[in-house]
Amino acid sequence: MTSLAVVIPLFNKRAYVAETIASLAAQQSPPDHLIVIDDASTDDSAEVAAQALAGHAAAFAATRVELRRCPRNAGPGAARNIGIGRAATELILCLDADDTLRPDALHRVREAMSRHRLGMMMLGFESDPVGEAFPDMALLAGESLVPLEHGLFLLGDPLHIAAHPDFFMGRASNVAVRRSQLGNHRYCTDARLNEGVDLWYRDGETFLELRGRDSRSFQLAELTYDLDLFMPLVRGADAFQLRLYSDGPGHDRLELLVVDQEGACPTATIAADLAYLLRDAVPQDRLEVRCVSRDALHQDPATTKTPAIMDYRR
C-alpha cells in the first residue's frame, strides 16, 4: 500500500488535539508516519498531544511517530514545512490540530491515489457546529468533472473549476499530495491565515498540470502509439480527442471523442477499427467511442488549446 504521512501543525489547540490524534488512531489504515510540530504553544498543547500519542500507542504500533517542539513560534506555514521536510513517504497530508478524519479517510486516499495514479487529491469536508459541507456537488453541476468512481471526480478543466466560489483547496487541510508532485513547493511562512489556500492556488498551475500537453504520441501496455495512426479512423470528422485514464496499474482505458456534424464517421465503425488498432494493448471493453459537440472537448488550462491527446493517467 502507498506510504502516507500526516503532518499536524500545533499551536494552542489543547482542547482539540487529543481528538485529532484519536481520529488518526481510529483509521482503518493508520498513517505510516505521524509528525506533530508544536509551534511553541503557550498552553500545554504539546503535553496533551504527547499524552494522546502515548494513549494510542497500540494503534500506532506500525506508525513512525514524532512530536517535535519548536523553540519559537514561526507560524503554521513554517510548522507544516518542517513536518513535510521530515516526512519519508510517497503521500503527504497536513491535518489541522482541530480537525478530525473519518475512519476510512486515509484508506480511501491511499487506494484512490494509487489506483488512479493521482498526483493531488482534494478532500471534501464538513464544518461543525456550523453544519457547512464542501463541496456541494449540486453547485458544481455543469463543470467539467470526469467521474472516476463513486464520489471521486477528475477535474477536466482544473484551473477553471479552481476559481469556482464553491470549490475549495487548502481549507480545513483538505489536500493530499504526492511527494513527486509537491517537489520543492512549500507553504508561505509569512501568512498566518489561509496559508494552505495560498499554497495550492499560488502554485495551482504547477500542481494541476495535465500530461499529454502538445503530445503526438502516447504509451499503452509498453507500446507507443503515434497520433497519425488514428487519423484514418476519424477521416471526415470536424475534430477529435483521445483521452487516456487509469483505473489502476495495468488497467488503462481510452476514450475517443469525435465531433462529426455531418455524420461522416459512424461510431460503430470507428469503435471496431479502434479495437483492432489497440488489440495488443487494451481490451475492447475498456475502449469507448462517443460522438460529441465541440465544446465537450477538454482544453489545456495553461494554453487554452484543445489537444488531440489528453492523458489523465498518473
VENFENPE-V299540 format. One record per residue. PHI is phi in whole degrees, 0 to 359 (999 if undefined). PSI is psi in degrees with one decimal (999 if undefined). Layout:
PHI/PSI
PHI/PSI
//
This chain:
999/143.3
300/130.3
287/145.2
217/136.7
245/142.5
247/127.9
249/124.7
245/110.8
280/132.5
233/122.3
211/111.7
52/52.6
235/39.7
301/-29.4
283/-13.5
237/-27.0
296/-31.5
296/-39.3
292/-37.0
299/-47.5
295/-37.5
298/-36.7
293/-30.0
284/-36.7
294/-26.4
270/5.8
293/140.8
303/-37.5
231/93.6
301/157.8
294/154.0
283/-28.1
218/125.8
240/120.3
236/116.6
253/121.7
249/105.4
278/117.2
270/56.5
57/52.3
301/146.3
262/-5.3
257/-160.7
257/39.2
302/-42.5
297/-39.8
293/-41.2
296/-40.5
296/-42.8
298/-42.2
295/-40.1
294/-41.0
296/-41.7
294/-37.8
292/-22.8
249/27.0
303/-38.2
296/-41.9
293/-29.5
261/22.4
301/-33.9
260/9.7
254/133.8
282/116.8
248/132.0
228/136.6
235/111.7
243/139.1
249/124.0
279/142.2
290/-24.5
215/155.9
285/126.2
236/1.1
99/159.2
296/-33.7
297/-44.7
295/-39.6
297/-43.4
297/-41.1
298/-37.7
298/-45.1
296/-43.0
299/-39.7
296/-26.6
268/-15.8
292/132.5
241/50.3
227/169.2
281/-36.2
248/146.9
226/134.7
227/123.0
269/131.1
236/124.2
295/151.2
285/-1.6
239/21.4
246/158.0
228/159.2
246/146.3
293/153.2
303/-26.7
261/6.0
300/-54.5
293/-34.8
297/-44.3
292/-37.9
298/-49.5
302/-50.2
298/-47.6
292/-42.5
291/-30.9
283/-46.5
296/-39.6
256/5.1
51/49.5
280/143.1
271/-21.9
204/144.4
218/127.2
264/130.5
259/140.5
289/158.2
212/157.4
240/142.4
254/120.4
244/134.2
267/8.0
297/-34.1
88/12.9
281/148.2
225/131.3
231/143.8
277/156.4
271/105.1
298/-27.1
297/-32.5
282/-14.9
259/8.4
300/137.9
94/-12.2
280/162.7
278/73.4
258/124.4
257/112.1
294/128.7
260/-39.8
196/-179.9
302/120.7
80/4.6
231/129.0
229/143.3
269/138.8
277/107.1
293/-34.9
229/75.9
299/-40.0
290/-27.8
287/-50.1
290/-26.7
296/-21.8
269/-2.3
292/135.0
296/-16.5
253/18.1
239/129.9
232/131.5
241/126.4
100/-12.1
277/138.1
59/33.3
51/50.1
258/31.1
233/126.3
252/138.9
223/147.2
279/138.2
303/-40.6
295/-27.6
281/-35.9
292/-39.0
58/-131.1
263/5.6
289/140.6
217/167.5
293/147.4
290/130.2
272/-7.7
272/-22.5
280/140.5
245/-1.0
214/135.6
57/33.1
294/-25.9
290/-44.2
302/-42.2
301/-46.7
299/-54.1
289/-32.6
276/-35.1
299/-39.7
249/27.0
301/-39.7
297/-38.3
294/-47.7
292/-33.9
258/18.2
298/135.3
265/140.2
285/161.5
91/4.3
299/122.4
57/23.5
279/146.7
249/2.4
205/167.9
206/166.5
247/140.3
221/127.1
51/42.7
66/13.7
251/142.5
260/130.2
242/122.4
274/147.7
303/-32.8
299/-24.4
295/-25.1
266/-11.8
300/-43.3
297/-27.7
293/-31.5
244/23.0
300/129.5
99/-13.2
284/155.6
284/-34.9
192/163.7
206/164.1
210/132.6
263/129.7
238/131.2
246/132.4
231/164.5
228/132.2
255/22.2
130/166.7
306/127.8
77/7.8
234/56.5
283/153.5
221/156.8
226/137.1
245/137.7
244/112.8
260/128.7
238/128.1
262/112.8
219/81.5
291/-26.9
267/-4.9
72/29.2
276/-9.3
233/86.7
298/128.2
296/-32.9
296/-41.0
292/-42.4
297/-42.8
299/-41.7
294/-42.5
292/-37.2
294/-43.6
299/-38.8
291/-42.0
298/-37.8
255/21.7
300/-25.4
267/1.2
235/-38.5
222/131.2
298/152.5
299/-33.2
286/-2.0
249/19.1
242/143.2
216/136.3
241/128.6
227/142.5
266/123.6
226/170.5
277/161.6
298/-34.7
287/-5.4
277/-14.1
287/137.5
282/141.8
261/151.9
283/117.3
296/-22.2
276/-27.4
243/-12.2
62/12.9
276/165.8
246/92.4
292/154.0
286/-22.8
236/125.8
238/109.9
258/106.7
263/9.3
284/150.9
232/999
//
